[in-house]
């Protein structure tokens, strides 16, 4: 029993040391990407903020429609086509596969 506990204890210590080494290696490898990751994190925070406040999108689109109606129609058409494309791709990707 004592041998088994000692073995488990040694294994645990080895795993703790490996995890520490992996953390150090990850820190060194991720350093060059830090500025990109910060930018991506800020972008995601902006997207989350806007998703929680859809009135901002409606207000912005209304302002664009008032100031530049032709541009608004152009972007509306592009958005509609993009939505259709996304819907089609999502349906294609989630389509159940036939079994032979």
N, C-alpha and C positions, 0 to 999 in steps of 0.2 A: 504494500500500500504506500509506504514511504517512498519507494522508488518511482512509483507512478506519479505521485504528487511532485517529486523533485523533477521528473521529466516534464510534467506540465508546466512547472514553474520556469524551467530553462527555456522551454518553447515559447512561453509568454514573454520572457525577457528578450529573446531573439526577435520576436515579432515587434516588440516595442522599439527596439533598436533599428530594425528595418524601416518601420514607419517614420522614425525620426530622419533617417537618411533620405527617404523618399520625399519628405517635406522639404528638406534642404535642396534637393535636386529640382523639385518642382518650383521652388522659389527662384532659383537661378535661371531656370528655363523660361519662366513666365515674365521675368523682368523686362525683356524687350517688347513684350506685347501689352504691357501695363497701360500705355497711353491709349491704345486701340480698345482695350477692354473698358477703360473709363468712359470713352466716347460711346461705346455700345451700351453701357449701363445707363448713361444719361439719356440716350435715345430711347431706350426702353421705358425709362421713367416718364419721358414726355408722352410717349404713346399711351401709357397707363393713365396719365393725367387727363389726356384728351378723351380716352374711352370712358372715363368716369363722368365727363362733362360734355355730353353730345350737343348741348346748346351752343357751345363754342364753334363746333363744326357748322351747325346750321347758320349761325350768325355770320361766320366767315364766308360761307357759300352765298348767303343772301347779299352780302356786301359786294362780292365779286359780280354777282348777277346784276346788281344795280349799276355798278361802275362800268363793267365790260360785258354786256349781254351776249355778244357773239362768242367771246372767249368762254363764257360760262356754258353755252350750248355745246361748244367743242369739247370741253372737259367733261360735261355730262355724258356726251356720246362715248368718249373714251372710257369713262368710268363704267358705263353700262356694258360695253364690250369686254372690259377687263373682268367685271363681275360674272358675265356669262362664261368667259374662258375659265375662270377659277372654279365656277360651279361644274363645268364639264370635266375639267381635270380631276377635281375631287371625286366626281361620280365614277370616272374611269379608274382612278386609283383604288377606290373602295369597292369596286365591282367584285362580287363573289366569283371565284374561279370555278370552272367546270371540272368535275372529276371524271376521268375516263374509266 
